[in-house]
Amino acid sequence: MAKHIRLMIVIGILTGTLGAPLIANAQTPLQFDCDASVDQFSTEAQIVALPVTVVGTISALAMASKDYVPSASVAIVSADDKNGVGFQMNAPADDATEFDVDHIEMQRGVLKETPQGRVPSSGEIPFSLSVSKLGDVTVSVGTIVFTAKFAPVARMKVAATCTSGHFKYLGSLSNAEGATISATP
């Protein structure tokens, strides 16, 4: 139950409002020091155009939870907030040696979560998330690779989020058009 509520919070974060646009460029650095207190979240989102690719690493620096398990996610969400796709790494405990990796998908406002496997929770965990102009999605997290289909739209939001922990995101994002950082203590 707590995992489901936490996942709904994460998806809700992804659909939040975005701020002023930045100057567009082909590759935008992704550097997010995501530090969320126990049962809180933090997120950074950027507006992008399809096709889009996010490539990088996520490192778990600390995890502490009460009601919501520690997690880190990257997702692409439509501008109307009704469709999204991505992945989420969940720690079943604060001292977990592995993350459960889930494919997260929202269609017409309905959230679906599908387990994909596990990755070690230590070190830098490589990931990539790409969506083509036709809506073909390819996701890799560690050694886990999965594909999906997504209804293509002109403008999307890419969001990196963490819950109940300190996670470091490093990498790059293609086709960025704008950005904002929103956080809840």
MDAnalysis code that builds the backbone (N, CA, C; Angstrom):
import MDAnalysis as mda
import numpy as np

u = mda.Universe.empty(555, n_residues=185, atom_resindex=np.repeat(np.arange(185), 3), trajectory=True)
u.add_TopologyAttr("name", ["N", "CA", "C"] * 185)
u.add_TopologyAttr("resid", np.arange(1, 186))
u.add_TopologyAttr("resname", ["MET", "ALA", "LYS", "HIS", "ILE", "ARG", "LEU", "MET", "ILE", "VAL", "ILE", "GLY", "ILE", "LEU", "THR", "GLY", "THR", "LEU", "GLY", "ALA", "PRO", "LEU", "ILE", "ALA", "ASN", "ALA", "GLN", "THR", "PRO", "LEU", "GLN", "PHE", "ASP", "CYS", "ASP", "ALA", "SER", "VAL", "ASP", "GLN", "PHE", "SER", "THR", "GLU", "ALA", "GLN", "ILE", "VAL", "ALA", "LEU", "PRO", "VAL", "THR", "VAL", "VAL", "GLY", "THR", "ILE", "SER", "ALA", "LEU", "ALA", "MET", "ALA", "SER", "LYS", "ASP", "TYR", "VAL", "PRO", "SER", "ALA", "SER", "VAL", "ALA", "ILE", "VAL", "SER", "ALA", "ASP", "ASP", "LYS", "ASN", "GLY", "VAL", "GLY", "PHE", "GLN", "MET", "ASN", "ALA", "PRO", "ALA", "ASP", "ASP", "ALA", "THR", "GLU", "PHE", "ASP", "VAL", "ASP", "HIS", "ILE", "GLU", "MET", "GLN", "ARG", "GLY", "VAL", "LEU", "LYS", "GLU", "THR", "PRO", "GLN", "GLY", "ARG", "VAL", "PRO", "SER", "SER", "GLY", "GLU", "ILE", "PRO", "PHE", "SER", "LEU", "SER", "VAL", "SER", "LYS", "LEU", "GLY", "ASP", "VAL", "THR", "VAL", "SER", "VAL", "GLY", "THR", "ILE", "VAL", "PHE", "THR", "ALA", "LYS", "PHE", "ALA", "PRO", "VAL", "ALA", "ARG", "MET", "LYS", "VAL", "ALA", "ALA", "THR", "CYS", "THR", "SER", "GLY", "HIS", "PHE", "LYS", "TYR", "LEU", "GLY", "SER", "LEU", "SER", "ASN", "ALA", "GLU", "GLY", "ALA", "THR", "ILE", "SER", "ALA", "THR", "PRO"])
u.atoms.positions = np.array([
    [0.818, -1.194, 0.000],
    [0.000, 0.000, 0.000],
    [0.863, 1.260, 0.000],
    [1.915, 1.293, 0.832],
    [2.773, 2.479, 0.891],
    [3.479, 2.694, -0.440],
    [3.902, 1.595, -1.100],
    [4.581, 1.724, -2.380],
    [3.642, 2.346, -3.406],
    [2.383, 1.910, -3.434],
    [1.413, 2.440, -4.382],
    [1.155, 3.923, -4.136],
    [1.000, 4.317, -2.897],
    [0.769, 5.727, -2.569],
    [1.979, 6.552, -2.968],
    [3.175, 6.059, -2.689],
    [4.387, 6.756, -3.052],
    [4.487, 6.901, -4.561],
    [4.147, 5.853, -5.321],
    [4.200, 5.912, -6.768],
    [3.232, 6.956, -7.300],
    [2.070, 7.065, -6.697],
    [1.109, 8.087, -7.109],
    [1.669, 9.485, -6.845],
    [2.385, 9.664, -5.742],
    [3.018, 10.951, -5.450],
    [4.061, 11.264, -6.514],
    [4.868, 10.263, -6.887],
    [5.905, 10.480, -7.890],
    [5.276, 10.883, -9.219],
    [4.248, 10.179, -9.659],
    [3.592, 10.536, -10.910],
    [2.962, 11.918, -10.792],
    [2.400, 12.245, -9.654],
    [1.841, 13.580, -9.444],
    [2.893, 14.654, -9.558],
    [4.087, 14.382, -9.067],
    [5.193, 15.330, -9.164],
    [5.541, 15.558, -10.626],
    [5.578, 14.477, -11.385],
    [5.964, 14.572, -12.777],
    [5.014, 15.444, -13.576],
    [3.786, 15.553, -13.131],
    [2.805, 16.319, -13.882],
    [2.649, 17.745, -13.380],
    [3.555, 18.197, -12.518],
    [3.502, 19.558, -11.977],
    [3.839, 20.617, -13.011],
    [3.677, 21.867, -12.659],
    [3.920, 22.964, -13.583],
    [5.407, 23.188, -13.788],
    [5.736, 23.738, -14.941],
    [7.122, 24.008, -15.286],
    [7.358, 25.496, -15.361],
    [8.587, 25.909, -15.169],
    [8.935, 27.330, -15.138],
    [9.375, 27.879, -16.471],
    [10.156, 28.937, -16.439],
    [10.583, 29.675, -17.621],
    [11.502, 28.838, -18.500],
    [11.392, 29.002, -19.824],
    [12.249, 28.236, -20.726],
    [13.703, 28.679, -20.669],
    [14.581, 27.738, -20.977],
    [16.004, 28.017, -21.111],
    [16.350, 28.017, -22.596],
    [17.554, 28.417, -22.925],
    [17.999, 28.377, -24.309],
    [18.143, 26.919, -24.730],
    [17.566, 26.574, -25.882],
    [17.600, 25.194, -26.367],
    [18.983, 24.847, -26.907],
    [19.373, 23.585, -26.713],
    [20.579, 23.080, -27.346],
    [20.425, 21.591, -27.560],
    [21.303, 20.994, -28.345],
    [21.168, 19.597, -28.701],
    [21.358, 18.674, -27.498],
    [22.329, 18.954, -26.658],
    [22.574, 18.136, -25.476],
    [22.632, 19.035, -24.250],
    [21.781, 18.774, -23.306],
    [21.749, 19.529, -22.063],
    [22.298, 18.638, -20.949],
    [23.265, 19.117, -20.184],
    [23.772, 18.295, -19.078],
    [22.653, 17.995, -18.077],
    [22.665, 16.793, -17.559],
    [21.731, 16.391, -16.510],
    [22.557, 16.203, -15.246],
    [22.430, 17.136, -14.320],
    [23.112, 17.045, -13.040],
    [22.096, 17.416, -11.975],
    [21.651, 16.423, -11.214],
    [20.628, 16.657, -10.215],
    [21.041, 15.960, -8.936],
    [21.289, 16.745, -7.900],
    [21.615, 16.213, -6.583],
    [20.289, 16.145, -5.827],
    [19.617, 15.024, -5.943],
    [18.255, 14.854, -5.424],
    [18.313, 14.372, -3.970],
    [17.999, 15.253, -3.049],
    [18.075, 14.939, -1.626],
    [16.705, 15.171, -1.002],
    [16.000, 14.091, -0.708],
    [14.653, 14.177, -0.150],
    [14.639, 13.588, 1.261],
    [14.107, 14.340, 2.191],
    [13.974, 13.874, 3.578],
    [13.064, 12.660, 3.646],
    [13.019, 12.025, 4.809],
    [12.170, 10.857, 5.020],
    [10.747, 11.174, 4.579],
    [10.205, 10.304, 3.702],
    [8.836, 10.378, 3.186],
    [8.528, 11.664, 2.427],
    [9.561, 12.316, 1.908],
    [9.383, 13.504, 1.068],
    [9.962, 13.201, -0.315],
    [9.778, 14.118, -1.247],
    [10.297, 13.935, -2.589],
    [10.968, 15.211, -3.075],
    [11.750, 15.056, -4.124],
    [12.352, 16.184, -4.816],
    [12.377, 15.828, -6.290],
    [12.221, 16.823, -7.150],
    [12.183, 16.550, -8.582],
    [12.753, 17.703, -9.380],
    [13.268, 17.379, -10.564],
    [13.686, 18.372, -11.545],
    [13.079, 17.940, -12.865],
    [12.475, 18.893, -13.577],
    [11.839, 18.573, -14.849],
    [12.273, 19.548, -15.921],
    [12.304, 19.058, -17.166],
    [12.640, 19.889, -18.314],
    [11.654, 19.612, -19.433],
    [11.298, 20.656, -20.168],
    [10.443, 20.502, -21.340],
    [11.336, 20.066, -22.495],
    [10.869, 19.078, -23.265],
    [11.631, 18.565, -24.400],
    [10.700, 18.361, -25.595],
    [11.296, 18.173, -26.758],
    [10.566, 17.824, -27.970],
    [11.022, 16.439, -28.407],
    [10.117, 15.678, -29.013],
    [10.489, 14.355, -29.531],
    [11.267, 14.508, -30.825],
    [12.194, 13.615, -31.114],
    [12.633, 12.501, -30.275],
    [13.468, 13.008, -29.113],
    [13.493, 12.241, -28.029],
    [14.257, 12.640, -26.850],
    [14.995, 11.419, -26.297],
    [16.193, 11.680, -25.786],
    [16.980, 10.631, -25.132],
    [17.601, 11.202, -23.867],
    [17.471, 10.461, -22.785],
    [18.105, 10.797, -21.518],
    [19.080, 9.664, -21.219],
    [20.342, 9.993, -20.994],
    [21.374, 8.992, -20.726],
    [22.169, 9.448, -19.522],
    [22.454, 8.529, -18.612],
    [23.254, 8.919, -17.466],
    [23.422, 7.820, -16.453],
    [23.689, 8.259, -15.217],
    [23.832, 7.332, -14.095],
    [23.066, 7.882, -12.900],
    [22.662, 6.973, -12.028],
    [22.040, 7.333, -10.753],
    [22.836, 6.629, -9.661],
    [23.204, 7.380, -8.631],
    [23.912, 6.808, -7.483],
    [23.090, 7.053, -6.229],
    [22.910, 6.016, -5.422],
    [22.228, 6.148, -4.133],
    [23.267, 6.505, -3.082],
    [23.159, 7.704, -2.506],
    [24.114, 8.152, -1.503],
    [23.619, 7.873, -0.082],
    [22.298, 7.931, 0.114],
    [21.700, 7.631, 1.426],
    [20.226, 7.311, 1.222],
    [19.677, 6.440, 2.073],
    [18.257, 6.093, 2.001],
    [17.706, 6.013, 3.417],
    [16.562, 6.640, 3.646],
    [15.906, 6.603, 4.950],
    [14.415, 6.802, 4.737],
    [13.607, 5.849, 5.211],
    [12.174, 5.928, 4.968],
    [11.363, 5.572, 6.205],
    [10.099, 5.909, 6.131],
    [9.132, 5.528, 7.147],
    [7.942, 4.911, 6.430],
    [7.157, 5.744, 5.732],
    [5.983, 5.250, 5.017],
    [6.240, 5.005, 3.531],
    [7.143, 5.783, 2.928],
    [7.411, 5.680, 1.492],
    [8.811, 5.144, 1.276],
    [8.929, 4.073, 0.484],
    [10.229, 3.453, 0.262],
    [11.139, 4.397, -0.519],
    [12.448, 4.323, -0.286],
    [13.383, 5.118, -1.071],
    [13.271, 4.733, -2.549],
    [13.275, 5.747, -3.417],
    [13.169, 5.467, -4.844],
    [13.794, 6.579, -5.664],
    [14.150, 6.225, -6.884],
    [14.656, 7.180, -7.872],
    [13.984, 6.832, -9.196],
    [13.560, 7.850, -9.936],
    [12.879, 7.585, -11.196],
    [13.223, 8.618, -12.250],
    [13.053, 8.213, -13.497],
    [13.146, 9.100, -14.645],
    [11.954, 8.760, -15.523],
    [11.213, 9.793, -15.952],
    [10.030, 9.561, -16.777],
    [9.849, 10.691, -17.776],
    [9.172, 10.365, -18.850],
    [8.770, 11.334, -19.863],
    [7.257, 11.405, -19.815],
    [6.712, 12.625, -19.663],
    [5.279, 12.824, -19.468],
    [4.782, 13.814, -20.513],
    [3.598, 13.558, -21.067],
    [3.022, 14.464, -22.054],
    [2.673, 15.807, -21.422],
    [2.613, 16.846, -22.245],
    [2.319, 18.193, -21.754],
    [0.941, 18.284, -21.096],
    [0.005, 17.425, -21.511],
    [-1.335, 17.448, -20.907],
    [-1.416, 16.615, -19.635],
    [-0.299, 16.029, -19.206],
    [-0.197, 15.272, -17.950],
    [-0.998, 13.976, -17.916],
    [-1.444, 13.481, -19.052],
    [-2.282, 12.280, -19.048],
    [-1.551, 11.026, -19.480],
    [-0.373, 11.180, -20.079],
    [0.372, 10.027, -20.557],
    [1.832, 10.155, -20.140],
    [2.438, 9.037, -19.755],
    [3.828, 9.064, -19.344],
    [4.447, 7.692, -19.415],
    [5.776, 7.662, -19.461],
    [6.495, 6.400, -19.506],
    [7.871, 6.615, -18.890],
    [8.396, 5.578, -18.240],
    [9.721, 5.684, -17.644],
    [10.037, 4.497, -16.777],
    [10.941, 4.719, -15.836],
    [11.306, 3.650, -14.911],
    [11.449, 4.222, -13.511],
    [11.342, 3.316, -12.548],
    [11.530, 3.681, -11.149],
    [12.313, 2.574, -10.471],
    [13.305, 2.961, -9.669],
    [14.077, 2.012, -8.869],
    [13.625, 2.179, -7.427],
    [13.155, 1.099, -6.819],
    [12.636, 1.125, -5.450],
    [13.510, 0.269, -4.547],
    [13.854, 0.802, -3.374],
    [14.605, 0.039, -2.373],
    [13.595, -0.565, -1.401],
    [13.521, -1.874, -1.295],
    [12.563, -2.481, -0.372],
    [12.850, -2.175, 1.094],
    [14.084, -1.733, 1.402],
    [14.483, -1.350, 2.763],
    [15.594, -0.309, 2.657],
    [15.801, 0.436, 3.740],
    [16.823, 1.483, 3.734],
    [18.231, 0.947, 3.495],
    [18.486, -0.297, 3.864],
    [19.809, -0.893, 3.687],
    [19.828, -1.940, 2.563],
    [18.904, -1.823, 1.624],
    [18.788, -2.788, 0.526],
    [20.056, -2.818, -0.321],
    [20.453, -4.001, -0.736],
    [21.618, -4.147, -1.609],
    [21.209, -4.172, -3.082],
    [19.905, -4.219, -3.333],
    [19.377, -4.196, -4.696],
    [18.155, -3.297, -4.768],
    [17.952, -2.707, -5.946],
    [16.734, -1.963, -6.238],
    [15.826, -2.822, -7.093],
    [14.526, -2.763, -6.834],
    [13.531, -3.325, -7.735],
    [13.323, -2.285, -8.828],
    [13.423, -2.695, -10.082],
    [13.228, -1.781, -11.210],
    [11.853, -2.036, -11.798],
    [11.052, -0.974, -11.906],
    [9.709, -1.064, -12.456],
    [9.575, -0.184, -13.688],
    [8.860, -0.678, -14.666],
    [8.450, 0.133, -15.811],
    [7.193, 0.866, -15.343],
    [7.196, 2.195, -15.408],
    [6.005, 2.956, -15.041],
    [5.417, 3.553, -16.312],
    [4.104, 3.489, -16.387],
    [3.406, 3.974, -17.568],
    [2.061, 4.549, -17.145],
    [1.724, 5.694, -17.716],
    [0.425, 6.297, -17.464],
    [-0.244, 6.515, -18.818],
    [-1.451, 5.982, -18.978],
    [-2.220, 6.161, -20.201],
    [-3.577, 6.739, -19.838],
    [-3.856, 7.906, -20.437],
    [-5.121, 8.605, -20.178],
    [-5.363, 8.788, -18.681],
    [-4.299, 9.042, -17.929],
    [-4.399, 9.296, -16.501],
    [-4.413, 8.057, -15.631],
    [-4.347, 6.865, -16.220],
    [-4.356, 5.610, -15.465],
    [-2.924, 5.086, -15.373],
    [-2.455, 4.885, -14.149],
    [-1.089, 4.460, -13.886],
    [-0.966, 2.942, -13.873],
    [0.101, 2.448, -14.506],
    [0.415, 1.020, -14.525],
    [1.887, 0.865, -14.176],
    [2.203, -0.101, -13.333],
    [3.566, -0.373, -12.897],
    [3.869, -1.845, -13.150],
    [4.972, -2.128, -13.865],
    [5.317, -3.499, -14.225],
    [6.741, -3.804, -13.774],
    [6.928, -4.786, -12.869],
    [8.279, -5.155, -12.431],
    [9.124, -5.653, -13.606],
    [10.418, -5.256, -13.618],
    [11.321, -5.645, -14.699],
    [12.523, -6.448, -14.213],
    [12.838, -6.367, -12.924],
    [13.996, -7.077, -12.389],
    [14.666, -6.265, -11.303],
    [15.926, -6.615, -11.013],
    [16.677, -5.943, -9.946],
    [18.057, -5.556, -10.432],
    [18.568, -4.476, -9.826],
    [19.934, -4.025, -10.078],
    [20.603, -3.764, -8.731],
    [21.935, -3.895, -8.659],
    [22.633, -3.581, -7.402],
    [22.407, -2.113, -7.032],
    [22.286, -1.847, -5.734],
    [22.012, -0.481, -5.273],
    [23.280, 0.330, -5.024],
    [24.445, -0.293, -5.155],
    [25.694, 0.438, -4.897],
    [26.318, 0.909, -6.202],
    [27.097, 1.992, -6.095],
    [27.797, 2.516, -7.253],
    [26.887, 3.298, -8.182],
    [27.440, 3.630, -9.350],
    [26.683, 4.358, -10.357],
    [25.904, 3.364, -11.207],
    [24.593, 3.550, -11.277],
    [23.731, 2.667, -12.053],
    [23.445, 3.357, -13.382],
    [23.933, 2.799, -14.500],
    [23.699, 3.431, -15.794],
    [22.242, 3.271, -16.235],
    [21.735, 4.290, -16.932],
    [20.381, 4.213, -17.461],
    [20.293, 4.984, -18.770],
    [19.295, 4.649, -19.558],
    [18.925, 5.453, -20.719],
    [17.424, 5.299, -20.928],
    [16.822, 6.363, -21.408],
    [15.387, 6.389, -21.705],
    [15.236, 7.202, -22.976],
    [14.687, 6.596, -24.020],
    [14.510, 7.332, -25.269],
    [13.122, 7.085, -25.831],
    [12.593, 8.131, -26.472],
    [11.302, 8.043, -27.149],
    [11.489, 8.625, -28.540],
    [11.145, 7.837, -29.575],
    [11.274, 8.291, -30.953],
    [10.092, 9.183, -31.329],
    [10.162, 9.798, -32.493],
    [9.050, 10.620, -32.976],
    [7.787, 9.796, -33.172],
    [7.951, 8.488, -33.393],
    [6.807, 7.596, -33.583],
    [6.290, 7.014, -32.268],
    [6.954, 7.330, -31.151],
    [6.515, 6.840, -29.851],
    [7.109, 5.521, -29.422],
    [8.162, 5.070, -30.101],
    [8.848, 3.849, -29.686],
    [9.754, 4.188, -28.512],
    [9.590, 3.448, -27.414],
    [10.320, 3.710, -26.171],
    [11.315, 2.590, -25.925],
    [12.544, 2.971, -25.586],
    [13.558, 2.007, -25.173],
    [14.119, 2.480, -23.839],
    [14.153, 1.567, -22.869],
    [14.641, 1.879, -21.527],
    [15.701, 0.853, -21.154],
    [16.804, 1.334, -20.566],
    [17.768, 0.415, -19.967],
    [18.148, 0.960, -18.598],
    [18.210, 0.063, -17.635],
    [18.628, 0.382, -16.267],
    [19.569, -0.743, -15.856],
    [20.849, -0.412, -15.674],
    [21.830, -1.473, -15.421],
    [21.822, -2.426, -16.600],
    [21.597, -3.709, -16.350],
    [21.545, -4.711, -17.425],
    [20.124, -4.990, -17.896],
    [19.142, -4.329, -17.309],
    [17.737, -4.538, -17.670],
    [17.390, -3.640, -18.861],
    [16.780, -4.232, -19.876],
    [16.349, -3.488, -21.054],
    [14.902, -3.856, -21.338],
    [14.064, -2.845, -21.597],
    [12.692, -3.120, -22.004],
    [12.226, -2.045, -22.966],
    [11.182, -2.387, -23.718],
    [10.627, -1.462, -24.698],
    [9.150, -1.253, -24.413],
    [8.624, -0.175, -24.962],
    [7.202, 0.132, -24.806],
    [6.780, 0.999, -25.982],
    [5.512, 1.279, -26.049],
    [4.967, 2.171, -27.066],
    [4.320, 3.328, -26.336],
    [4.462, 4.535, -26.879],
    [3.960, 5.732, -26.235],
    [3.315, 6.612, -27.296],
    [2.164, 7.178, -26.990],
    [1.492, 8.052, -27.942],
    [2.343, 9.306, -28.152],
    [2.898, 9.497, -29.353],
    [3.789, 10.634, -29.572],
    [3.040, 11.965, -29.568],
    [3.655, 12.943, -28.933],
    [3.137, 14.304, -28.913],
    [4.315, 15.249, -29.136],
    [4.016, 16.494, -29.494],
    [5.067, 17.444, -29.851],
    [5.941, 17.831, -28.667],
    [5.342, 18.075, -27.508],
    [6.129, 18.532, -26.355],
    [5.901, 17.631, -25.157],
    [7.000, 17.353, -24.482],
    [6.978, 16.459, -23.338],
    [7.754, 17.084, -22.189],
    [7.603, 16.502, -21.014],
    [8.406, 16.854, -19.846],
    [9.226, 15.628, -19.466],
    [10.504, 15.834, -19.202],
    [11.357, 14.774, -18.664],
    [11.612, 15.132, -17.213],
    [11.370, 14.186, -16.311],
    [11.534, 14.459, -14.883],
    [12.398, 13.396, -14.217],
    [13.291, 13.856, -13.365],
    [14.082, 12.996, -12.485],
    [13.580, 13.265, -11.077],
    [13.230, 12.214, -10.350],
    [12.610, 12.365, -9.038],
    [13.216, 11.376, -8.051],
    [13.280, 11.767, -6.779],
    [13.664, 10.817, -5.736],
    [12.744, 10.992, -4.539],
    [12.619, 9.931, -3.781],
    [11.786, 9.900, -2.586],
    [12.584, 9.255, -1.455],
    [12.516, 9.822, -0.257],
    [13.115, 9.223, 0.952],
    [14.582, 8.833, 0.777],
    [15.376, 9.740, 0.224],
    [16.785, 9.420, 0.073],
    [17.557, 10.502, -0.636],
    [18.842, 10.245, -0.778],
    [19.760, 11.161, -1.457],
    [20.333, 10.414, -2.653],
    [19.995, 10.871, -3.845],
    [20.411, 10.234, -5.089],
    [21.070, 11.274, -5.974],
    [22.109, 10.875, -6.690],
    [22.807, 11.785, -7.603],
    [22.583, 11.307, -9.035],
    [22.036, 12.208, -9.861],
    [21.802, 11.945, -11.274],
    [22.865, 12.699, -12.076],
    [23.554, 12.019, -12.989],
    [24.522, 12.641, -13.885],
    [24.288, 12.105, -15.290],
    [24.367, 12.980, -16.282],
    [24.207, 12.525, -17.653],
    [23.895, 13.658, -18.589],
    [23.123, 13.353, -19.638],
    [22.737, 14.354, -20.610],
    [21.329, 14.086, -21.127],
    [20.740, 15.131, -21.669],
    [19.370, 15.101, -22.165],
    [19.365, 15.771, -23.526],
    [18.795, 15.117, -24.531],
    [18.717, 15.723, -25.857],
    [17.396, 16.466, -26.020],
    [17.389, 17.469, -26.871],
    [16.190, 18.236, -27.239],
    [15.527, 18.965, -26.082],
    [16.291, 19.461, -25.120],
    [15.719, 20.226, -24.010],
    [15.309, 21.608, -24.501],
    [14.139, 22.071, -24.057],
    [13.648, 23.393, -24.430],
    [13.461, 24.310, -23.227],
    [13.340, 23.743, -22.016],
    [13.135, 24.544, -20.839],
    [13.300, 23.712, -19.595],
    [13.320, 24.370, -18.429],
    [13.541, 23.609, -17.203],
    [12.977, 24.320, -16.001],
    [12.773, 23.553, -14.946],
    [12.443, 24.107, -13.644],
    [12.863, 23.084, -12.595],
    [12.995, 23.523, -11.393],
    [13.222, 22.605, -10.278],
    [12.112, 22.865, -9.285],
    [11.421, 21.814, -8.875],
    [10.430, 21.965, -7.817],
    [10.726, 20.933, -6.749],
    [10.569, 21.305, -5.526],
    [10.853, 20.396, -4.419],
    [9.868, 20.603, -3.303],
    [9.598, 19.543, -2.581],
    [8.743, 19.637, -1.404],
    [9.538, 19.159, -0.213],
    [9.620, 19.978, 0.845],
    [10.404, 19.577, 2.018],
    [9.757, 18.405, 2.751],
])
